[in-house]
């Protein structure tokens, strides 16, 4: 048992990584509070499912344009300083939203503009953050554990944040959630300022912007396992993950609940995702994750079909727990595999493509889900997403032998 405990938390032996995770613990709870509060505020002001989808779209879409630039920056410049810049911008965004909401001036267009600003920050932040993790570790072999622990913190915060948001919104309104989120970024900035990276960071040689982008794309294209992983992530982000856009509508209109109901539902997703992250953190065999991916996506699609017909809070929470579990097994496993397979000099660009597959497809799917939810209803929209997700898993199963052979050739080269 003690050995299992040490293996599960082995990345925490690195001082820099402990500082990084400590800052994340505080900040991510605030981030989840803000996400729930924004969804509730938009639906309270407009009662529009389509606008929920539009805000989700704007919250991610700019990252499609920004992520490749961020990947190049991560391969060329100090990643710690870059991450401090993105976190400072996120603090400013949350503070503006808090002032507008607490002052009673907030309008839907304010939320949409600030959501687009968040999309820019996210597109910059994710490739830089992901490519920084290896630099924080004293032992590079702890990378998969570090990514899993980071996912555990992310989803542990997903348990706390929505519950706190439900409590605060019902007592003092959405504005306090935004203010607390702004304050939480101070913890991240303090942690990043205290980090001291001793070993030399590996950066790509300078070359032209388009040449660097082309080199990154060619590198991934020549590695079938990477292509397959990114394809599965992109498809799930497009047709599966946007189910979250419908949760405020599901809580209020189908379950006849309130903001605390929304907090319980979002917390159930976080509990499932946290379980998946802890499971991944306790395992060292990275190669097995290639086989785990399609099972995670298949389970995700089947549970979506089941969730579409549920009308009980407790059954809905059980379904969302399993959806969170499947989501985490897919996205964290993909992250681990890509960072493990990637050349360190190209890691930033590989992770920018992961960002494109993840946050680039999600906003498009969110727009579609918002439109379909308004015209077809929540249940039919969820059913379609579930069926398309299952089809994606089936395609991966069909290509799996080729993916494994390609991976073995790469290891032998």
C-alpha positions as CSV (number, residue, x, y, z in Angstrom):
1,X,0.0,0.0,0.0
2,X,2.8,2.4,0.9
3,X,4.6,1.6,-2.4
4,X,1.4,2.3,-4.3
5,X,1.0,5.6,-2.5
6,X,4.6,6.6,-3.4
7,X,4.1,5.6,-7.0
8,X,0.9,7.6,-7.3
9,X,2.5,10.8,-6.0
10,X,6.1,10.3,-7.2
11,X,6.2,13.5,-9.3
12,X,5.8,15.5,-6.1
13,X,9.3,14.7,-5.1
14,X,10.3,17.6,-7.5
15,X,10.2,21.0,-5.7
16,X,9.3,23.0,-8.8
17,X,6.4,20.7,-9.5
18,X,5.1,20.9,-5.9
19,X,5.0,24.7,-6.2
20,X,3.2,24.5,-9.6
21,X,0.6,22.1,-8.2
22,X,0.1,24.2,-5.1
23,X,-0.8,27.2,-7.2
24,X,-3.1,25.2,-9.3
25,X,-5.0,23.9,-6.3
26,X,-6.1,27.4,-5.5
27,X,-6.6,28.8,-8.9
28,X,-8.5,26.0,-10.5
29,X,-11.2,26.0,-7.9
30,X,-11.8,29.6,-8.8
31,X,-11.8,28.8,-12.5
32,X,-14.6,26.2,-12.1
33,X,-16.6,28.6,-9.9
34,X,-16.4,31.2,-12.7
35,X,-17.4,28.6,-15.4
36,X,-20.5,27.6,-13.5
37,X,-21.4,31.2,-12.7
38,X,-21.1,32.3,-16.3
39,X,-23.3,29.5,-17.5
40,X,-25.9,30.3,-14.9
41,X,-25.7,34.1,-15.5
42,X,-26.2,33.7,-19.3
43,X,-29.2,31.5,-18.9
44,X,-30.7,33.7,-16.2
45,X,-30.3,36.8,-18.3
46,X,-31.4,35.3,-21.6
47,X,-33.1,31.9,-21.2
48,X,-31.4,31.0,-24.5
49,X,-29.9,27.6,-25.1
50,X,-28.3,29.0,-28.3
51,X,-26.5,31.8,-26.4
52,X,-25.1,29.2,-24.0
53,X,-23.6,27.5,-27.0
54,X,-22.4,30.8,-28.4
55,X,-20.6,31.7,-25.1
56,X,-19.0,28.3,-25.0
57,X,-17.9,28.8,-28.7
58,X,-16.4,32.2,-28.0
59,X,-14.7,30.8,-24.8
60,X,-12.7,28.4,-26.9
61,X,-12.7,29.4,-30.6
62,X,-9.9,32.0,-30.6
63,X,-7.6,29.3,-29.4
64,X,-7.8,27.7,-32.9
65,X,-5.8,30.7,-34.3
66,X,-3.6,31.3,-31.2
67,X,-2.5,27.8,-30.3
68,X,0.0,27.3,-33.2
69,X,1.6,30.6,-32.3
70,X,1.7,29.5,-28.6
71,X,3.4,26.2,-29.6
72,X,6.1,28.1,-31.4
73,X,6.6,30.4,-28.5
74,X,6.9,27.4,-26.1
75,X,9.6,25.9,-28.3
76,X,11.6,29.2,-28.4
77,X,11.2,31.2,-25.2
78,X,11.1,30.8,-21.4
79,X,7.9,28.8,-20.7
80,X,7.7,29.9,-17.1
81,X,7.6,33.6,-18.0
82,X,5.2,33.0,-20.8
83,X,2.8,31.2,-18.4
84,X,3.1,34.1,-15.9
85,X,1.9,36.4,-18.7
86,X,-1.1,34.3,-19.6
87,X,-2.1,34.0,-15.9
88,X,-1.9,37.7,-15.4
89,X,-4.2,38.2,-18.4
90,X,-6.7,35.7,-16.9
91,X,-6.7,37.6,-13.7
92,X,-7.5,40.9,-15.5
93,X,-10.4,39.2,-17.4
94,X,-12.0,37.8,-14.2
95,X,-11.6,41.1,-12.4
96,X,-13.4,43.0,-15.2
97,X,-16.2,40.4,-15.2
98,X,-16.5,40.8,-11.4
99,X,-16.7,44.6,-11.5
100,X,-19.4,44.5,-14.2
101,X,-21.5,41.9,-12.4
102,X,-21.2,43.3,-8.9
103,X,-21.9,46.8,-10.2
104,X,-25.1,45.5,-11.9
105,X,-23.9,46.6,-15.3
106,X,-23.3,43.2,-16.9
107,X,-25.0,42.5,-20.3
108,X,-24.9,39.4,-22.5
109,X,-22.6,41.2,-24.9
110,X,-20.1,41.9,-22.1
111,X,-20.0,38.2,-21.3
112,X,-19.4,37.3,-25.0
113,X,-16.6,39.8,-25.4
114,X,-14.9,38.6,-22.3
115,X,-15.5,34.9,-23.3
116,X,-13.6,35.6,-26.5
117,X,-10.8,37.2,-24.5
118,X,-10.7,34.1,-22.4
119,X,-10.4,32.0,-25.6
120,X,-7.3,33.9,-26.6
121,X,-5.8,33.3,-23.2
122,X,-6.7,29.6,-23.3
123,X,-5.2,29.2,-26.7
124,X,-1.9,30.7,-25.4
125,X,-2.0,29.0,-22.1
126,X,-2.5,25.3,-22.8
127,X,0.4,24.5,-25.1
128,X,2.8,26.5,-22.9
129,X,1.5,24.9,-19.7
130,X,1.6,21.4,-21.1
131,X,5.2,21.8,-22.5
132,X,6.4,23.3,-19.2
133,X,5.6,20.2,-17.1
134,X,8.7,18.2,-18.1
135,X,10.9,21.2,-17.2
136,X,9.6,21.2,-13.7
137,X,10.6,17.6,-12.9
138,X,13.9,16.4,-11.5
139,X,13.3,13.0,-13.1
140,X,11.9,13.0,-16.7
141,X,10.5,9.5,-16.2
142,X,7.9,11.0,-13.8
143,X,6.3,12.9,-16.7
144,X,3.2,10.6,-17.1
145,X,2.6,10.7,-13.3
146,X,3.0,14.5,-13.3
147,X,0.4,14.9,-16.1
148,X,-2.0,12.6,-14.2
149,X,-1.6,14.4,-10.9
150,X,-2.2,17.7,-12.7
151,X,-5.4,16.2,-14.1
152,X,-6.3,15.1,-10.6
153,X,-5.9,18.6,-9.2
154,X,-7.9,20.0,-12.2
155,X,-10.8,17.6,-11.5
156,X,-10.6,17.8,-7.8
157,X,-11.1,21.5,-8.2
158,X,-14.1,20.6,-10.4
159,X,-15.6,18.9,-7.4
160,X,-15.1,21.9,-5.1
161,X,-15.6,24.8,-7.5
162,X,-19.1,24.1,-8.8
163,X,-20.4,23.3,-5.2
164,X,-19.0,26.6,-4.0
165,X,-20.4,28.4,-7.0
166,X,-23.9,27.0,-6.3
167,X,-23.7,28.1,-2.7
168,X,-22.3,31.6,-3.5
169,X,-24.7,32.3,-6.4
170,X,-27.7,31.4,-4.3
171,X,-26.5,33.7,-1.4
172,X,-24.6,36.6,-2.9
173,X,-24.8,36.3,-6.7
174,X,-22.5,35.4,-9.6
175,X,-20.2,38.5,-9.1
176,X,-18.6,37.1,-6.0
177,X,-17.5,33.9,-7.9
178,X,-15.8,36.1,-10.5
179,X,-14.0,38.2,-7.8
180,X,-12.8,35.1,-6.0
181,X,-11.5,33.6,-9.2
182,X,-9.5,36.8,-9.9
183,X,-7.9,36.6,-6.5
184,X,-7.1,32.9,-6.9
185,X,-4.7,33.7,-9.8
186,X,-2.4,35.4,-7.2
187,X,-1.5,31.9,-5.9
188,X,-0.4,30.8,-9.4
189,X,1.7,33.8,-10.0
190,X,3.4,33.5,-6.6
191,X,4.1,29.8,-7.3
192,X,5.5,30.5,-10.7
193,X,7.7,33.3,-9.4
194,X,9.2,30.9,-6.8
195,X,10.0,28.2,-9.4
196,X,13.7,27.8,-10.2
197,X,14.5,25.6,-13.2
198,X,18.1,24.4,-12.8
199,X,18.5,22.0,-15.8
200,X,18.8,23.5,-19.3
201,X,15.5,23.8,-21.2
202,X,15.6,22.4,-24.7
203,X,14.5,24.9,-27.4
204,X,14.1,24.6,-31.1
205,X,16.6,26.3,-33.4
206,X,15.2,29.7,-34.8
207,X,13.6,29.5,-38.2
208,X,10.8,31.2,-40.0
209,X,7.2,31.0,-38.6
210,X,5.6,29.1,-41.5
211,X,8.7,26.8,-41.8
212,X,8.4,26.0,-38.1
213,X,4.7,25.3,-38.4
214,X,5.2,23.1,-41.4
215,X,7.9,21.1,-39.7
216,X,5.6,20.5,-36.7
217,X,2.8,19.3,-38.9
218,X,5.1,17.0,-40.9
219,X,6.5,15.6,-37.8
220,X,3.0,14.6,-36.5
221,X,1.9,13.4,-40.0
222,X,4.9,11.0,-40.1
223,X,3.9,9.4,-36.7
224,X,0.6,7.4,-37.1
225,X,0.1,6.9,-33.4
226,X,0.1,10.7,-32.9
227,X,-2.3,11.2,-35.8
228,X,-4.7,8.6,-34.4
229,X,-4.6,10.1,-30.9
230,X,-5.2,13.6,-32.2
231,X,-8.1,12.4,-34.4
232,X,-9.8,10.7,-31.5
233,X,-9.4,13.7,-29.3
234,X,-10.8,16.0,-32.1
235,X,-13.8,13.9,-32.8
236,X,-14.7,13.5,-29.1
237,X,-14.3,17.3,-28.6
238,X,-16.5,18.0,-31.6
239,X,-19.5,15.6,-30.9
240,X,-19.1,14.3,-27.4
241,X,-17.7,16.9,-25.0
242,X,-20.1,19.7,-25.9
243,X,-22.8,17.9,-23.8
244,X,-21.6,20.1,-21.0
245,X,-23.3,23.1,-22.7
246,X,-26.7,21.5,-22.1
247,X,-26.2,20.9,-18.3
248,X,-27.7,24.2,-17.1
249,X,-30.7,23.6,-19.3
250,X,-31.0,20.0,-18.1
251,X,-30.7,21.1,-14.5
252,X,-33.4,23.9,-14.7
253,X,-35.9,22.6,-17.3
254,X,-35.7,18.8,-17.2
255,X,-34.9,18.2,-13.5
256,X,-36.8,21.4,-12.4
257,X,-33.9,22.3,-10.2
258,X,-31.9,25.5,-9.4
259,X,-28.3,26.6,-9.3
260,X,-27.4,24.1,-6.6
261,X,-28.7,21.3,-8.8
262,X,-26.3,22.5,-11.5
263,X,-23.5,22.5,-8.9
264,X,-24.3,18.8,-8.0
265,X,-24.3,17.8,-11.6
266,X,-21.0,19.5,-12.4
267,X,-19.5,18.1,-9.2
268,X,-20.4,14.6,-10.4
269,X,-18.5,15.1,-13.6
270,X,-15.5,16.3,-11.5
271,X,-15.7,13.2,-9.2
272,X,-15.6,10.8,-12.2
273,X,-12.7,12.7,-13.8
274,X,-10.8,12.8,-10.5
275,X,-11.2,9.0,-10.3
276,X,-9.8,8.6,-13.8
277,X,-6.9,10.9,-13.1
278,X,-5.9,9.0,-9.9
279,X,-6.1,5.7,-11.8
280,X,-3.7,7.0,-14.4
281,X,-1.4,8.4,-11.8
282,X,-1.0,5.0,-10.2
283,X,0.1,3.2,-13.4
284,X,3.5,3.4,-15.1
285,X,2.9,1.4,-18.3
286,X,2.4,4.2,-20.9
287,X,2.1,1.9,-23.9
288,X,-1.1,0.4,-22.4
289,X,-2.8,3.7,-22.8
290,X,-3.0,3.3,-26.6
291,X,-5.4,0.4,-26.0
292,X,-7.3,2.2,-23.3
293,X,-8.3,5.2,-25.5
294,X,-11.0,3.6,-27.6
295,X,-12.6,1.9,-24.6
296,X,-12.8,5.3,-22.9
297,X,-14.5,6.8,-25.9
298,X,-16.9,3.9,-26.4
299,X,-18.0,4.1,-22.8
300,X,-18.4,7.9,-23.1
301,X,-20.7,7.4,-26.1
302,X,-22.8,4.7,-24.4
303,X,-23.3,6.7,-21.2
304,X,-24.4,9.7,-23.3
305,X,-27.1,7.6,-24.8
306,X,-28.2,6.5,-21.3
307,X,-28.0,10.0,-19.9
308,X,-30.3,11.4,-22.6
309,X,-33.3,9.5,-21.1
310,X,-32.6,10.0,-17.4
311,X,-35.1,12.2,-15.4
312,X,-33.8,11.5,-11.9
313,X,-31.1,13.7,-10.2
314,X,-29.3,10.7,-8.7
315,X,-29.3,8.7,-11.9
316,X,-28.2,11.8,-13.8
317,X,-25.3,12.3,-11.3
318,X,-24.3,8.6,-11.8
319,X,-24.2,9.1,-15.6
320,X,-22.2,12.3,-15.3
321,X,-19.8,10.6,-13.0
322,X,-19.1,8.0,-15.7
323,X,-18.9,10.6,-18.4
324,X,-16.3,12.4,-16.3
325,X,-14.4,9.2,-15.9
326,X,-14.4,8.4,-19.6
327,X,-13.5,12.0,-20.5
328,X,-10.5,12.0,-18.2
329,X,-9.2,8.6,-19.4
330,X,-9.3,9.9,-23.0
331,X,-7.8,13.4,-22.6
332,X,-5.2,12.7,-19.9
333,X,-4.1,9.5,-21.6
334,X,-3.8,11.4,-24.9
335,X,-1.8,14.1,-23.2
336,X,0.6,11.6,-21.6
337,X,1.1,9.7,-24.9
338,X,1.8,12.8,-27.0
339,X,4.3,14.2,-24.5
340,X,6.0,10.9,-24.1
341,X,6.2,10.2,-27.9
342,X,7.2,13.8,-28.9
343,X,10.7,15.0,-29.6
344,X,11.4,17.6,-26.7
345,X,12.4,20.2,-29.3
346,X,9.0,19.9,-30.9
347,X,6.9,19.3,-27.8
348,X,5.4,22.8,-27.9
349,X,4.1,22.4,-31.4
350,X,2.8,18.9,-30.8
351,X,0.9,20.2,-27.8
352,X,-0.4,23.1,-29.8
353,X,-1.9,20.5,-32.2
354,X,-3.4,18.7,-29.1
355,X,-4.9,22.1,-28.1
356,X,-6.3,22.6,-31.6
357,X,-7.9,19.1,-31.5
358,X,-9.2,19.7,-28.0
359,X,-10.3,23.3,-27.8
360,X,-10.5,23.9,-31.6
361,X,-13.3,21.3,-32.1
362,X,-15.1,22.0,-28.8
363,X,-16.4,25.5,-29.8
364,X,-17.7,24.3,-33.1
365,X,-19.5,21.4,-31.4
366,X,-20.8,23.8,-28.8
367,X,-22.4,26.0,-31.5
368,X,-24.0,22.9,-33.0
369,X,-25.2,21.6,-29.7
370,X,-26.7,25.0,-28.8
371,X,-28.6,25.2,-32.1
372,X,-29.8,21.5,-31.9
373,X,-30.7,21.8,-28.3
374,X,-32.9,24.8,-29.1
375,X,-34.6,23.1,-32.1
376,X,-34.5,19.4,-31.4
377,X,-34.4,19.3,-27.6
378,X,-31.8,18.2,-25.1
379,X,-32.5,14.4,-25.3
380,X,-32.2,14.1,-29.1
381,X,-29.0,16.2,-29.1
382,X,-27.4,14.0,-26.5
383,X,-28.4,10.9,-28.4
384,X,-26.8,12.1,-31.7
385,X,-23.6,13.0,-29.8
386,X,-23.5,9.6,-28.2
387,X,-23.9,7.7,-31.5
388,X,-21.2,9.7,-33.3
389,X,-18.8,9.2,-30.4
390,X,-19.4,5.4,-30.6
391,X,-18.6,5.5,-34.3
392,X,-15.3,7.2,-33.6
393,X,-14.3,4.5,-31.1
394,X,-15.2,1.9,-33.7
395,X,-12.9,3.5,-36.3
396,X,-10.0,3.5,-33.8
397,X,-10.6,-0.2,-33.0
398,X,-10.4,-1.0,-36.7
399,X,-7.1,0.9,-37.1
400,X,-5.6,-0.3,-33.8
401,X,-3.3,-3.0,-35.2
402,X,-1.7,-0.6,-37.6
403,X,-1.3,2.0,-34.8
404,X,0.5,-0.5,-32.6
405,X,2.8,-1.7,-35.4
406,X,3.7,1.9,-36.2
407,X,4.4,2.6,-32.5
408,X,6.7,-0.4,-32.3
409,X,8.6,0.7,-35.4
410,X,9.1,4.2,-33.8
411,X,10.4,2.7,-30.6
412,X,12.9,0.5,-32.5
413,X,14.2,3.3,-34.6
